[in-house]
Amino acid sequence: MTFQIQKHGPGRFLFEPTFTQVGDKLVGRTAWTDPQGTRHERHAVLTIRDGKIADMQVCGSWRQAKRFANRA
């Protein structure tokens, strides 16, 4: 994503972050549309310990992220 921001410039993306609790984990989903109108999504499973992110696993789809969150 950093590459895309550097390539197109900051402020040219519409971000739509959401978070869902799955068991004791958080699944974060970020969706954005690039300047060409292509929609992209990224999913990350966050493990929180002592109020801090202890682990983050990026997954290719919501289904994959949900499976990972339930497995751990």
PDB file of N, CA, C and O in Angstrom:
ATOM      1  N   MET A   1       0.824  -1.176   0.000  1.00  0.00           N
ATOM      2  CA  MET A   1       0.000   0.000   0.000  1.00  0.00           C
ATOM      3  C   MET A   1       0.876   1.250   0.000  1.00  0.00           C
ATOM      4  O   MET A   1       0.529   2.246  -0.635  1.00  0.00           O
ATOM      5  N   THR A   2       2.001   1.210   0.701  1.00  0.00           N
ATOM      6  CA  THR A   2       2.909   2.356   0.724  1.00  0.00           C
ATOM      7  C   THR A   2       3.364   2.691  -0.686  1.00  0.00           C
ATOM      8  O   THR A   2       3.446   3.862  -1.054  1.00  0.00           O
ATOM      9  N   PHE A   3       3.659   1.664  -1.476  1.00  0.00           N
ATOM     10  CA  PHE A   3       4.068   1.888  -2.857  1.00  0.00           C
ATOM     11  C   PHE A   3       2.984   2.626  -3.636  1.00  0.00           C
ATOM     12  O   PHE A   3       3.272   3.558  -4.387  1.00  0.00           O
ATOM     13  N   GLN A   4       1.733   2.200  -3.450  1.00  0.00           N
ATOM     14  CA  GLN A   4       0.622   2.840  -4.167  1.00  0.00           C
ATOM     15  C   GLN A   4       0.457   4.303  -3.766  1.00  0.00           C
ATOM     16  O   GLN A   4       0.181   5.151  -4.614  1.00  0.00           O
ATOM     17  N   ILE A   5       0.622   4.601  -2.493  1.00  0.00           N
ATOM     18  CA  ILE A   5       0.509   5.984  -2.030  1.00  0.00           C
ATOM     19  C   ILE A   5       1.648   6.816  -2.616  1.00  0.00           C
ATOM     20  O   ILE A   5       1.434   7.954  -3.035  1.00  0.00           O
ATOM     21  N   GLN A   6       2.859   6.255  -2.647  1.00  0.00           N
ATOM     22  CA  GLN A   6       3.981   6.973  -3.240  1.00  0.00           C
ATOM     23  C   GLN A   6       3.773   7.183  -4.736  1.00  0.00           C
ATOM     24  O   GLN A   6       4.135   8.226  -5.281  1.00  0.00           O
ATOM     25  N   LYS A   7       3.194   6.195  -5.387  1.00  0.00           N
ATOM     26  CA  LYS A   7       2.984   6.257  -6.830  1.00  0.00           C
ATOM     27  C   LYS A   7       1.908   7.279  -7.208  1.00  0.00           C
ATOM     28  O   LYS A   7       2.087   8.042  -8.157  1.00  0.00           O
ATOM     29  N   HIS A   8       0.796   7.297  -6.473  1.00  0.00           N
ATOM     30  CA  HIS A   8      -0.342   8.145  -6.831  1.00  0.00           C
ATOM     31  C   HIS A   8      -0.436   9.420  -6.005  1.00  0.00           C
ATOM     32  O   HIS A   8      -1.164  10.343  -6.369  1.00  0.00           O
ATOM     33  N   GLY A   9       0.287   9.476  -4.910  1.00  0.00           N
ATOM     34  CA  GLY A   9       0.244  10.657  -4.053  1.00  0.00           C
ATOM     35  C   GLY A   9      -0.751  10.481  -2.916  1.00  0.00           C
ATOM     36  O   GLY A   9      -1.754   9.785  -3.074  1.00  0.00           O
ATOM     37  N   PRO A  10      -0.485  11.104  -1.767  1.00  0.00           N
ATOM     38  CA  PRO A  10      -1.397  10.981  -0.626  1.00  0.00           C
ATOM     39  C   PRO A  10      -2.716  11.706  -0.907  1.00  0.00           C
ATOM     40  O   PRO A  10      -2.764  12.666  -1.676  1.00  0.00           O
ATOM     41  N   GLY A  11      -3.757  11.236  -0.281  1.00  0.00           N
ATOM     42  CA  GLY A  11      -5.059  11.879  -0.414  1.00  0.00           C
ATOM     43  C   GLY A  11      -5.833  11.483  -1.650  1.00  0.00           C
ATOM     44  O   GLY A  11      -6.894  12.050  -1.911  1.00  0.00           O
ATOM     45  N   ARG A  12      -5.340  10.528  -2.422  1.00  0.00           N
ATOM     46  CA  ARG A  12      -6.041  10.115  -3.631  1.00  0.00           C
ATOM     47  C   ARG A  12      -6.746   8.779  -3.455  1.00  0.00           C
ATOM     48  O   ARG A  12      -7.187   8.170  -4.429  1.00  0.00           O
ATOM     49  N   PHE A  13      -6.851   8.327  -2.212  1.00  0.00           N
ATOM     50  CA  PHE A  13      -7.491   7.056  -1.912  1.00  0.00           C
ATOM     51  C   PHE A  13      -8.663   7.291  -0.969  1.00  0.00           C
ATOM     52  O   PHE A  13      -8.611   8.175  -0.115  1.00  0.00           O
ATOM     53  N   LEU A  14      -9.715   6.502  -1.124  1.00  0.00           N
ATOM     54  CA  LEU A  14     -10.853   6.529  -0.217  1.00  0.00           C
ATOM     55  C   LEU A  14     -10.756   5.274   0.641  1.00  0.00           C
ATOM     56  O   LEU A  14     -11.023   4.174   0.157  1.00  0.00           O
ATOM     57  N   PHE A  15     -10.374   5.425   1.922  1.00  0.00           N
ATOM     58  CA  PHE A  15     -10.197   4.288   2.823  1.00  0.00           C
ATOM     59  C   PHE A  15     -11.487   4.017   3.585  1.00  0.00           C
ATOM     60  O   PHE A  15     -12.204   4.946   3.957  1.00  0.00           O
ATOM     61  N   GLU A  16     -11.775   2.749   3.815  1.00  0.00           N
ATOM     62  CA  GLU A  16     -12.958   2.322   4.555  1.00  0.00           C
ATOM     63  C   GLU A  16     -12.553   1.229   5.541  1.00  0.00           C
ATOM     64  O   GLU A  16     -12.823   0.056   5.283  1.00  0.00           O
ATOM     65  N   PRO A  17     -11.911   1.574   6.669  1.00  0.00           N
ATOM     66  CA  PRO A  17     -11.489   0.537   7.617  1.00  0.00           C
ATOM     67  C   PRO A  17     -12.655   0.060   8.486  1.00  0.00           C
ATOM     68  O   PRO A  17     -13.509   0.853   8.883  1.00  0.00           O
ATOM     69  N   THR A  18     -12.680  -1.234   8.777  1.00  0.00           N
ATOM     70  CA  THR A  18     -13.652  -1.806   9.711  1.00  0.00           C
ATOM     71  C   THR A  18     -12.934  -2.853  10.550  1.00  0.00           C
ATOM     72  O   THR A  18     -11.949  -3.447  10.113  1.00  0.00           O
ATOM     73  N   PHE A  19     -13.439  -3.072  11.761  1.00  0.00           N
ATOM     74  CA  PHE A  19     -12.877  -4.079  12.652  1.00  0.00           C
ATOM     75  C   PHE A  19     -14.008  -4.938  13.194  1.00  0.00           C
ATOM     76  O   PHE A  19     -15.075  -4.433  13.541  1.00  0.00           O
ATOM     77  N   THR A  20     -13.762  -6.250  13.263  1.00  0.00           N
ATOM     78  CA  THR A  20     -14.737  -7.197  13.774  1.00  0.00           C
ATOM     79  C   THR A  20     -14.037  -8.103  14.771  1.00  0.00           C
ATOM     80  O   THR A  20     -12.940  -8.594  14.505  1.00  0.00           O
ATOM     81  N   GLN A  21     -14.671  -8.330  15.927  1.00  0.00           N
ATOM     82  CA  GLN A  21     -14.089  -9.237  16.903  1.00  0.00           C
ATOM     83  C   GLN A  21     -14.487 -10.662  16.560  1.00  0.00           C
ATOM     84  O   GLN A  21     -15.667 -10.962  16.381  1.00  0.00           O
ATOM     85  N   VAL A  22     -13.491 -11.539  16.469  1.00  0.00           N
ATOM     86  CA  VAL A  22     -13.709 -12.960  16.212  1.00  0.00           C
ATOM     87  C   VAL A  22     -12.993 -13.700  17.326  1.00  0.00           C
ATOM     88  O   VAL A  22     -11.766 -13.800  17.328  1.00  0.00           O
ATOM     89  N   GLY A  23     -13.759 -14.215  18.267  1.00  0.00           N
ATOM     90  CA  GLY A  23     -13.160 -14.847  19.440  1.00  0.00           C
ATOM     91  C   GLY A  23     -12.401 -13.802  20.234  1.00  0.00           C
ATOM     92  O   GLY A  23     -12.960 -12.762  20.583  1.00  0.00           O
ATOM     93  N   ASP A  24     -11.133 -14.066  20.525  1.00  0.00           N
ATOM     94  CA  ASP A  24     -10.320 -13.096  21.271  1.00  0.00           C
ATOM     95  C   ASP A  24      -9.426 -12.276  20.344  1.00  0.00           C
ATOM     96  O   ASP A  24      -8.507 -11.605  20.813  1.00  0.00           O
ATOM     97  N   LYS A  25      -9.677 -12.318  19.057  1.00  0.00           N
ATOM     98  CA  LYS A  25      -8.885 -11.594  18.065  1.00  0.00           C
ATOM     99  C   LYS A  25      -9.725 -10.502  17.395  1.00  0.00           C
ATOM    100  O   LYS A  25     -10.955 -10.533  17.438  1.00  0.00           O
ATOM    101  N   LEU A  26      -9.043  -9.549  16.783  1.00  0.00           N
ATOM    102  CA  LEU A  26      -9.701  -8.537  15.962  1.00  0.00           C
ATOM    103  C   LEU A  26      -9.329  -8.789  14.510  1.00  0.00           C
ATOM    104  O   LEU A  26      -8.162  -9.019  14.193  1.00  0.00           O
ATOM    105  N   VAL A  27     -10.310  -8.745  13.638  1.00  0.00           N
ATOM    106  CA  VAL A  27     -10.043  -8.839  12.211  1.00  0.00           C
ATOM    107  C   VAL A  27     -10.289  -7.455  11.630  1.00  0.00           C
ATOM    108  O   VAL A  27     -11.403  -6.932  11.668  1.00  0.00           O
ATOM    109  N   GLY A  28      -9.228  -6.878  11.094  1.00  0.00           N
ATOM    110  CA  GLY A  28      -9.325  -5.566  10.472  1.00  0.00           C
ATOM    111  C   GLY A  28      -9.444  -5.714   8.975  1.00  0.00           C
ATOM    112  O   GLY A  28      -8.741  -6.515   8.359  1.00  0.00           O
ATOM    113  N   ARG A  29     -10.334  -4.942   8.395  1.00  0.00           N
ATOM    114  CA  ARG A  29     -10.521  -4.960   6.942  1.00  0.00           C
ATOM    115  C   ARG A  29     -10.382  -3.526   6.459  1.00  0.00           C
ATOM    116  O   ARG A  29     -11.044  -2.619   6.964  1.00  0.00           O
ATOM    117  N   THR A  30      -9.529  -3.338   5.491  1.00  0.00           N
ATOM    118  CA  THR A  30      -9.393  -2.030   4.880  1.00  0.00           C
ATOM    119  C   THR A  30      -9.712  -2.172   3.406  1.00  0.00           C
ATOM    120  O   THR A  30      -9.121  -2.994   2.706  1.00  0.00           O
ATOM    121  N   ALA A  31     -10.637  -1.376   2.947  1.00  0.00           N
ATOM    122  CA  ALA A  31     -10.993  -1.364   1.536  1.00  0.00           C
ATOM    123  C   ALA A  31     -10.719   0.033   1.004  1.00  0.00           C
ATOM    124  O   ALA A  31     -10.980   1.030   1.678  1.00  0.00           O
ATOM    125  N   TRP A  32     -10.199   0.093  -0.190  1.00  0.00           N
ATOM    126  CA  TRP A  32      -9.972   1.399  -0.794  1.00  0.00           C
ATOM    127  C   TRP A  32     -10.116   1.298  -2.299  1.00  0.00           C
ATOM    128  O   TRP A  32      -9.988   0.227  -2.892  1.00  0.00           O
ATOM    129  N   THR A  33     -10.382   2.425  -2.885  1.00  0.00           N
ATOM    130  CA  THR A  33     -10.488   2.535  -4.325  1.00  0.00           C
ATOM    131  C   THR A  33      -9.349   3.423  -4.801  1.00  0.00           C
ATOM    132  O   THR A  33      -9.182   4.542  -4.316  1.00  0.00           O
ATOM    133  N   ASP A  34      -8.574   2.927  -5.743  1.00  0.00           N
ATOM    134  CA  ASP A  34      -7.446   3.720  -6.232  1.00  0.00           C
ATOM    135  C   ASP A  34      -7.943   4.759  -7.249  1.00  0.00           C
ATOM    136  O   ASP A  34      -9.117   4.744  -7.621  1.00  0.00           O
ATOM    137  N   PRO A  35      -7.081   5.637  -7.687  1.00  0.00           N
ATOM    138  CA  PRO A  35      -7.501   6.691  -8.613  1.00  0.00           C
ATOM    139  C   PRO A  35      -8.081   6.178  -9.938  1.00  0.00           C
ATOM    140  O   PRO A  35      -8.834   6.896 -10.596  1.00  0.00           O
ATOM    141  N   GLN A  36      -7.745   4.959 -10.330  1.00  0.00           N
ATOM    142  CA  GLN A  36      -8.300   4.381 -11.562  1.00  0.00           C
ATOM    143  C   GLN A  36      -9.666   3.739 -11.343  1.00  0.00           C
ATOM    144  O   GLN A  36     -10.283   3.267 -12.298  1.00  0.00           O
ATOM    145  N   GLY A  37     -10.145   3.715 -10.100  1.00  0.00           N
ATOM    146  CA  GLY A  37     -11.454   3.147  -9.801  1.00  0.00           C
ATOM    147  C   GLY A  37     -11.425   1.684  -9.422  1.00  0.00           C
ATOM    148  O   GLY A  37     -12.485   1.084  -9.246  1.00  0.00           O
ATOM    149  N   THR A  38     -10.237   1.079  -9.287  1.00  0.00           N
ATOM    150  CA  THR A  38     -10.126  -0.324  -8.900  1.00  0.00           C
ATOM    151  C   THR A  38     -10.243  -0.447  -7.382  1.00  0.00           C
ATOM    152  O   THR A  38      -9.570   0.272  -6.644  1.00  0.00           O
ATOM    153  N   ARG A  39     -11.093  -1.353  -6.922  1.00  0.00           N
ATOM    154  CA  ARG A  39     -11.303  -1.561  -5.495  1.00  0.00           C
ATOM    155  C   ARG A  39     -10.331  -2.624  -4.982  1.00  0.00           C
ATOM    156  O   ARG A  39     -10.131  -3.655  -5.625  1.00  0.00           O
ATOM    157  N   HIS A  40      -9.737  -2.366  -3.834  1.00  0.00           N
ATOM    158  CA  HIS A  40      -8.789  -3.285  -3.207  1.00  0.00           C
ATOM    159  C   HIS A  40      -9.231  -3.531  -1.769  1.00  0.00           C
ATOM    160  O   HIS A  40      -9.859  -2.671  -1.151  1.00  0.00           O
ATOM    161  N   GLU A  41      -8.903  -4.707  -1.240  1.00  0.00           N
ATOM    162  CA  GLU A  41      -9.190  -5.034   0.160  1.00  0.00           C
ATOM    163  C   GLU A  41      -7.996  -5.750   0.768  1.00  0.00           C
ATOM    164  O   GLU A  41      -7.309  -6.518   0.095  1.00  0.00           O
ATOM    165  N   ARG A  42      -7.759  -5.494   2.032  1.00  0.00           N
ATOM    166  CA  ARG A  42      -6.747  -6.214   2.806  1.00  0.00           C
ATOM    167  C   ARG A  42      -7.383  -6.598   4.132  1.00  0.00           C
ATOM    168  O   ARG A  42      -8.166  -5.837   4.700  1.00  0.00           O
ATOM    169  N   HIS A  43      -7.044  -7.772   4.616  1.00  0.00           N
ATOM    170  CA  HIS A  43      -7.565  -8.277   5.881  1.00  0.00           C
ATOM    171  C   HIS A  43      -6.398  -8.629   6.787  1.00  0.00           C
ATOM    172  O   HIS A  43      -5.417  -9.225   6.342  1.00  0.00           O
ATOM    173  N   ALA A  44      -6.502  -8.264   8.044  1.00  0.00           N
ATOM    174  CA  ALA A  44      -5.437  -8.566   9.004  1.00  0.00           C
ATOM    175  C   ALA A  44      -6.061  -9.047  10.304  1.00  0.00           C
ATOM    176  O   ALA A  44      -7.041  -8.477  10.784  1.00  0.00           O
ATOM    177  N   VAL A  45      -5.484 -10.103  10.866  1.00  0.00           N
ATOM    178  CA  VAL A  45      -5.922 -10.629  12.159  1.00  0.00           C
ATOM    179  C   VAL A  45      -4.957 -10.081  13.209  1.00  0.00           C
ATOM    180  O   VAL A  45      -3.749 -10.306  13.138  1.00  0.00           O
ATOM    181  N   LEU A  46      -5.507  -9.364  14.177  1.00  0.00           N
ATOM    182  CA  LEU A  46      -4.693  -8.738  15.223  1.00  0.00           C
ATOM    183  C   LEU A  46      -4.879  -9.470  16.540  1.00  0.00           C
ATOM    184  O   LEU A  46      -6.005  -9.742  16.957  1.00  0.00           O
ATOM    185  N   THR A  47      -3.765  -9.786  17.193  1.00  0.00           N
ATOM    186  CA  THR A  47      -3.784 -10.339  18.540  1.00  0.00           C
ATOM    187  C   THR A  47      -3.387  -9.215  19.481  1.00  0.00           C
ATOM    188  O   THR A  47      -2.318  -8.623  19.332  1.00  0.00           O
ATOM    189  N   ILE A  48      -4.242  -8.921  20.445  1.00  0.00           N
ATOM    190  CA  ILE A  48      -4.004  -7.830  21.382  1.00  0.00           C
ATOM    191  C   ILE A  48      -3.611  -8.413  22.740  1.00  0.00           C
ATOM    192  O   ILE A  48      -4.307  -9.271  23.282  1.00  0.00           O
ATOM    193  N   ARG A  49      -2.487  -7.936  23.280  1.00  0.00           N
ATOM    194  CA  ARG A  49      -2.051  -8.326  24.631  1.00  0.00           C
ATOM    195  C   ARG A  49      -1.643  -7.075  25.377  1.00  0.00           C
ATOM    196  O   ARG A  49      -0.883  -6.256  24.860  1.00  0.00           O
ATOM    197  N   ASP A  50      -2.137  -6.927  26.573  1.00  0.00           N
ATOM    198  CA  ASP A  50      -1.806  -5.773  27.417  1.00  0.00           C
ATOM    199  C   ASP A  50      -2.055  -4.448  26.708  1.00  0.00           C
ATOM    200  O   ASP A  50      -1.295  -3.493  26.871  1.00  0.00           O
ATOM    201  N   GLY A  51      -3.130  -4.398  25.917  1.00  0.00           N
ATOM    202  CA  GLY A  51      -3.512  -3.164  25.250  1.00  0.00           C
ATOM    203  C   GLY A  51      -2.669  -2.796  24.045  1.00  0.00           C
ATOM    204  O   GLY A  51      -2.772  -1.683  23.530  1.00  0.00           O
ATOM    205  N   LYS A  52      -1.821  -3.738  23.584  1.00  0.00           N
ATOM    206  CA  LYS A  52      -0.955  -3.471  22.430  1.00  0.00           C
ATOM    207  C   LYS A  52      -1.107  -4.592  21.413  1.00  0.00           C
ATOM    208  O   LYS A  52      -1.486  -5.710  21.759  1.00  0.00           O
ATOM    209  N   ILE A  53      -0.808  -4.284  20.160  1.00  0.00           N
ATOM    210  CA  ILE A  53      -0.834  -5.315  19.127  1.00  0.00           C
ATOM    211  C   ILE A  53       0.390  -6.203  19.319  1.00  0.00           C
ATOM    212  O   ILE A  53       1.525  -5.748  19.179  1.00  0.00           O
ATOM    213  N   ALA A  54       0.150  -7.470  19.639  1.00  0.00           N
ATOM    214  CA  ALA A  54       1.233  -8.423  19.874  1.00  0.00           C
ATOM    215  C   ALA A  54       1.573  -9.205  18.603  1.00  0.00           C
ATOM    216  O   ALA A  54       2.708  -9.647  18.425  1.00  0.00           O
ATOM    217  N   ASP A  55       0.580  -9.374  17.719  1.00  0.00           N
ATOM    218  CA  ASP A  55       0.806 -10.135  16.499  1.00  0.00           C
ATOM    219  C   ASP A  55      -0.181  -9.656  15.445  1.00  0.00           C
ATOM    220  O   ASP A  55      -1.307  -9.271  15.759  1.00  0.00           O
ATOM    221  N   MET A  56       0.259  -9.686  14.185  1.00  0.00           N
ATOM    222  CA  MET A  56      -0.617  -9.321  13.081  1.00  0.00           C
ATOM    223  C   MET A  56      -0.355 -10.269  11.926  1.00  0.00           C
ATOM    224  O   MET A  56       0.786 -10.429  11.491  1.00  0.00           O
ATOM    225  N   GLN A  57      -1.403 -10.891  11.434  1.00  0.00           N
ATOM    226  CA  GLN A  57      -1.308 -11.809  10.299  1.00  0.00           C
ATOM    227  C   GLN A  57      -2.172 -11.257   9.175  1.00  0.00           C
ATOM    228  O   GLN A  57      -3.379 -11.092   9.351  1.00  0.00           O
ATOM    229  N   VAL A  58      -1.574 -10.968   8.021  1.00  0.00           N
ATOM    230  CA  VAL A  58      -2.320 -10.460   6.874  1.00  0.00           C
ATOM    231  C   VAL A  58      -2.836 -11.638   6.068  1.00  0.00           C
ATOM    232  O   VAL A  58      -2.097 -12.583   5.792  1.00  0.00           O
ATOM    233  N   CYS A  59      -4.104 -11.578   5.692  1.00  0.00           N
ATOM    234  CA  CYS A  59      -4.746 -12.661   4.946  1.00  0.00           C
ATOM    235  C   CYS A  59      -5.308 -12.112   3.637  1.00  0.00           C
ATOM    236  O   CYS A  59      -5.577 -10.917   3.515  1.00  0.00           O
ATOM    237  N   GLY A  60      -5.479 -12.993   2.674  1.00  0.00           N
ATOM    238  CA  GLY A  60      -5.945 -12.585   1.359  1.00  0.00           C
ATOM    239  C   GLY A  60      -7.430 -12.372   1.235  1.00  0.00           C
ATOM    240  O   GLY A  60      -7.881 -11.729   0.287  1.00  0.00           O
ATOM    241  N   SER A  61      -8.207 -12.896   2.171  1.00  0.00           N
ATOM    242  CA  SER A  61      -9.655 -12.746   2.085  1.00  0.00           C
ATOM    243  C   SER A  61     -10.252 -12.737   3.490  1.00  0.00           C
ATOM    244  O   SER A  61      -9.597 -13.109   4.463  1.00  0.00           O
ATOM    245  N   TRP A  62     -11.507 -12.304   3.574  1.00  0.00           N
ATOM    246  CA  TRP A  62     -12.219 -12.303   4.849  1.00  0.00           C
ATOM    247  C   TRP A  62     -12.349 -13.728   5.379  1.00  0.00           C
ATOM    248  O   TRP A  62     -12.168 -13.971   6.572  1.00  0.00           O
ATOM    249  N   ARG A  63     -12.657 -14.652   4.504  1.00  0.00           N
ATOM    250  CA  ARG A  63     -12.833 -16.047   4.906  1.00  0.00           C
ATOM    251  C   ARG A  63     -11.540 -16.617   5.501  1.00  0.00           C
ATOM    252  O   ARG A  63     -11.566 -17.295   6.528  1.00  0.00           O
ATOM    253  N   GLN A  64     -10.430 -16.337   4.853  1.00  0.00           N
ATOM    254  CA  GLN A  64      -9.127 -16.792   5.334  1.00  0.00           C
ATOM    255  C   GLN A  64      -8.799 -16.165   6.691  1.00  0.00           C
ATOM    256  O   GLN A  64      -8.286 -16.843   7.582  1.00  0.00           O
ATOM    257  N   ALA A  65      -9.092 -14.879   6.845  1.00  0.00           N
ATOM    258  CA  ALA A  65      -8.824 -14.184   8.114  1.00  0.00           C
ATOM    259  C   ALA A  65      -9.684 -14.756   9.232  1.00  0.00           C
ATOM    260  O   ALA A  65      -9.207 -14.943  10.351  1.00  0.00           O
ATOM    261  N   LYS A  66     -10.940 -15.030   8.936  1.00  0.00           N
ATOM    262  CA  LYS A  66     -11.842 -15.595   9.949  1.00  0.00           C
ATOM    263  C   LYS A  66     -11.372 -16.982  10.380  1.00  0.00           C
ATOM    264  O   LYS A  66     -11.398 -17.302  11.569  1.00  0.00           O
ATOM    265  N   ARG A  67     -10.946 -17.803   9.428  1.00  0.00           N
ATOM    266  CA  ARG A  67     -10.420 -19.139   9.744  1.00  0.00           C
ATOM    267  C   ARG A  67      -9.179 -19.024  10.617  1.00  0.00           C
ATOM    268  O   ARG A  67      -9.038 -19.762  11.592  1.00  0.00           O
ATOM    269  N   PHE A  68      -8.282 -18.111  10.278  1.00  0.00           N
ATOM    270  CA  PHE A  68      -7.058 -17.940  11.045  1.00  0.00           C
ATOM    271  C   PHE A  68      -7.381 -17.492  12.478  1.00  0.00           C
ATOM    272  O   PHE A  68      -6.792 -17.996  13.435  1.00  0.00           O
ATOM    273  N   ALA A  69      -8.306 -16.556  12.621  1.00  0.00           N
ATOM    274  CA  ALA A  69      -8.679 -16.036  13.942  1.00  0.00           C
ATOM    275  C   ALA A  69      -9.290 -17.127  14.817  1.00  0.00           C
ATOM    276  O   ALA A  69      -9.019 -17.185  16.016  1.00  0.00           O
ATOM    277  N   ASN A  70     -10.105 -17.984  14.229  1.00  0.00           N
ATOM    278  CA  ASN A  70     -10.737 -19.071  14.989  1.00  0.00           C
ATOM    279  C   ASN A  70      -9.763 -20.179  15.319  1.00  0.00           C
ATOM    280  O   ASN A  70      -9.945 -20.885  16.311  1.00  0.00           O
ATOM    281  N   ARG A  71      -8.738 -20.346  14.514  1.00  0.00           N
ATOM    282  CA  ARG A  71      -7.780 -21.441  14.682  1.00  0.00           C
ATOM    283  C   ARG A  71      -6.826 -21.184  15.841  1.00  0.00           C
ATOM    284  O   ARG A  71      -6.490 -22.109  16.581  1.00  0.00           O
ATOM    285  N   ALA A  72      -6.396 -19.968  16.004  1.00  0.00           N
ATOM    286  CA  ALA A  72      -5.364 -19.651  16.999  1.00  0.00           C
ATOM    287  C   ALA A  72      -5.889 -19.693  18.421  1.00  0.00           C
ATOM    288  O   ALA A  72      -5.137 -19.449  19.365  1.00  0.00           O
TER     289      ALA A  72
END
